[in-house]
Amino acid sequence: MAMTNPIQFIQQVRSEAGKVVWPERREVLLTTAMVLVMAALTATFFSLTDVLIKFGLTFVLSAFH
């Protein structure tokens, strides 16, 4: 791999940075909302699963007590 001098490197970085396409505000808000909704649904699912497992274990263990 050939070494480039620092000036060429900075020019290449600026050139590549100019090609970056940033998302629009609406897209950022929409994807953020989707992530928050999915996180809430996942938390609810695992909370309910935890309650059901706890209930089932309590029921099974109390039958043998």
C-alpha positions in Angstrom: 0.0 0.0 0.0 1.5 3.3 -1.1 1.8 6.1 1.4 0.2 9.4 0.5 1.3 12.7 1.9 -0.9 14.4 4.4 -2.1 17.1 2.0 -3.3 14.5 -0.5 -4.9 12.5 2.3 -6.9 15.5 3.5 -8.0 16.3 -0.1 -9.2 12.7 -0.5 -11.1 12.8 2.8 -12.8 16.1 1.8 -13.7 14.6 -1.6 -15.2 11.5 -0.1 -17.0 13.5 2.6 -18.6 15.6 -0.1 -20.2 12.4 -1.5 -22.1 11.6 1.8 -25.8 11.9 1.5 -27.3 12.9 4.8 -30.9 11.8 5.7 -33.6 14.5 5.7 -35.2 15.6 9.0 -38.4 13.7 8.2 -36.6 10.5 7.6 -34.6 10.8 10.8 -37.8 11.4 12.8 -39.6 8.6 11.2 -36.9 6.0 11.8 -36.4 7.2 15.4 -40.1 6.8 16.0 -40.0 3.3 14.5 -37.1 2.3 16.7 -38.8 3.6 19.9 -42.1 1.8 19.0 -40.2 -1.5 18.3 -38.3 -1.1 21.6 -41.5 -0.6 23.5 -43.1 -3.6 21.8 -40.1 -5.8 22.6 -40.0 -4.6 26.2 -43.8 -5.4 26.6 -43.4 -8.8 25.0 -40.5 -9.8 27.2 -42.2 -8.4 30.3 -45.4 -10.5 29.6 -43.2 -13.5 28.9 -41.4 -13.1 32.2 -44.8 -12.8 34.1 -46.1 -15.9 32.4 -43.0 -17.9 33.2 -43.0 -16.7 36.8 -46.7 -17.6 37.1 -46.1 -21.1 35.6 -43.2 -21.8 37.8 -45.0 -20.7 40.9 -47.9 -22.9 39.9 -45.8 -25.9 39.3 -43.6 -25.5 42.3 -46.5 -24.9 44.6 -48.1 -28.2 43.5 -45.1 -30.1 44.8 -44.9 -28.2 48.1 
